[in-house]
Amino acid sequence: MRNFDSYDVIVCGAGIAGTMAATAAARMGASVLVIEEEGYPGGSMTAMGTGPMMTFHAGQKQTVCGLTDEMIERLKEKNLSPGHIIDSTGYTYTVTPFSAEGMKRELELMMLESGAQILYHTMITGVNVQDGLIRSLRCFSCGETFDVSGKIYIDATGDADVVAMSGAPYKQGRDSDGKDQPMTMNYKITGVNIQTVRDLMEENPANFPFLYPKAGIQKQAPRLSFSGYQDIMKKAIADGEITFDRDIVLCFETDREGEVIVNMTRILGENPVDPVSLSRAETEGRRQVWELFDFMKRRIPGFENTHLLFTGPRVGVRSSRRMTGLYTLTEYDILDERKFDDGVAAYGYPIDIHSADGTETDSRFLREGGYYTIPYRCLISCGIGNLMAAGRNISATFEAQASTRTSPCCGALGHAAGAAAAMAAQADVLPAQVDTKKLREILRGQGAVVD
């Protein structure tokens, strides 16, 4: 069996949360191993076609800074992102388009430059727990089975896989029936006549419901996001052109002009952490993509000459398992804009729940410019002493997770988790014993907003 050194910190998953955690911990001098099942980092943004990032701001205040914003600045320097621009759908404050291929490389570079070791193409198949602590992980890659061990473990898998395998407590879905938000197969197309869409937004802003109260903001967006065409969608459903529940056209231009991510498929009734159900979701998602692509070419102005670049390549998951931590963030904490004494990340995105039963989206907005903070306790397992979570699987209610799940917040949570894990490993204490006042000072010094 292959032998690995023992590490201070092992990060499971190299999405935006995992890469920020690994970079933060390694920059603080911890020895770090990152385990990723794909052959590249980026998670949902590179493996699920998700984009843009939304939002780094709460009104005029930028609440997500630190390592996650450093990554965007690096992309901007290479002309791989226009940076933070106004959200021309009108739903939130800003969006941040990016090159998915550029992001893969930049996240990888940040980890490598920090000194973290990356282990791609590796599945975690088991967790060895003794006396309430994880002692090692069983891994499989390239026909080999092997173990890796560390002091502190960060579950950044999104689905809380390590949490579940360790026997630590977690929850999944809404309290009433355990159902998660629907999955979505994103797809990317090119050849969109963006000027046609801009003209329509100018001529009839009422066709774009979130934009309508802010008509004109689209003129400030160098890359266009748009959400509308409900009447066309309703007629297509009534006529049988679209055979699933969806109420609106939702598209986001990438860093390249005329290239658009379409976020419209809606896969109901499937479980993102059941292998058979997840497989059905993949095939249903691609079926819906081709149905929508054909419909949009025929019915949506500006899409007549588009070409489909790719789907996914993995189905997008909004919610699944959530670790039970020392504190569980609630929707009331968010809507009350609560600021915690041990806050390690600040965020201002609304509660955004896509119904598990149909077309509806339940949006609950904070006041203009309002934001909340996320306490460090949400990142610490209440059942396994050396286990943390970062990303959409932190300790939060189903409703609260509908805000914290978006990528800028996940990046900020990863940054915080990595810094805390390094502090714990270097002091030879458990994450719950980390001095949160000192942690917050370190995060502030690294550019993060924590209160």
HUUR-V777661 format. One line per field, one symbol per residue. ss: DSSP state (H for helix, E for strand, - for the rest). psi: psi as a letter, one per 30 degrees, with the letter a starting at -180 (. if undefined). burial: + if it has 16 or more other ideal C-beta (glycine too) atoms within 10 Angstrom, else -. A space follows every 10 residues. Layout:
BEGIN
ss: ???
psi: ???
burial: ???
END
This chain:
BEGIN
ss: ------EEEE EE---HHHHH HHHHHHH--- -EEEE----- ---HHHH--- --E---EE-- EE---HHHHH HHHHHHH--- ----EE---- ---EEE---H HHHHHHHHHH HHHH--EEE- --EEEEEEEE --EEEEEEEE E--EEEEE-E EEEEE----- HHHHHH---E EE-------- --EE--EEEE ---HHHHHHH HHH-HHH-HH HH----HHHH ----EEEE-H HHHHHHHH-- --------EE EEE------E EE----E--- ----HHHHHH HHHHHHHHHH HHHHHHHHH- ------EEEE E----E---- EEE-E---E- HHHHH----- --EEEEE--- EEEE------ EEEE------ -EEEEHHHHE E-----EEE- -----E-HHH HHHH--HHHH HHHHHHHHHH HHHHHHH--- HHH--HHHHH HHHHH----- -
psi: kkkklklekk kjkhaeeeee eeeeeefggk kkkkkkfagl lfbffffggk lakkkfljbf kjfjbbeeee eeeeeefghg kfajlkjffg eaelljllke eeeeeeeeee eeefgkkkjl hkkkflkjkk hgkkelkklk khgkklkkll ekkjjhfegh eeeeffgkkl lkaleeggkl lklkjllkll gkjeeeeeee eeeifffjef eefhkfffff jfkkkkjbhe eeeeeeeefg ekgljkfkkj kkkafkkfkk kkifljjlgl jfgkeeeeee eeeeeeeeee eeeeeeeffj kfgehlkkel lcflkkkekb kkkjafkjkl feeeffhkjk fgkfkklgkl kijkkffbfk kjkjkllkfk lllkkefffk kffjegkllk afgljlleee ffeffleeee eeeeeeeeee eeeeeffhll efgkjfeeee eeeefgflkf .
burial: ---+--++++ ++++++++++ ++++++++-+ ++++++++-+ ++++++++++ ++++++++-- -+++++++++ ++-+++---+ ++++++++++ ++++++++++ -+++++++-+ +--+-++++- -+-+--+-+- --++-++-+- -----+-+++ ++++++++++ ++++++-+-+ ++++----++ +++++++++- ++-+--++-+ +---+-++++ +--+--++-- +-+++++++- -++--++--- ++-+-+++++ +++++--+++ ++++++++-+ +++----+-+ ++-+++-++- +++-+++-++ -++--+-+-- ++-+++++++ +++++++++- +-+++----+ -+++++++++ ++++-+--+- -----+---+ ++++++++++ ++++++++++ ++++++++++ ++++++++++ ++++++++++ ++++++--++ ++-+-+--++ -++--+-+++ -
END
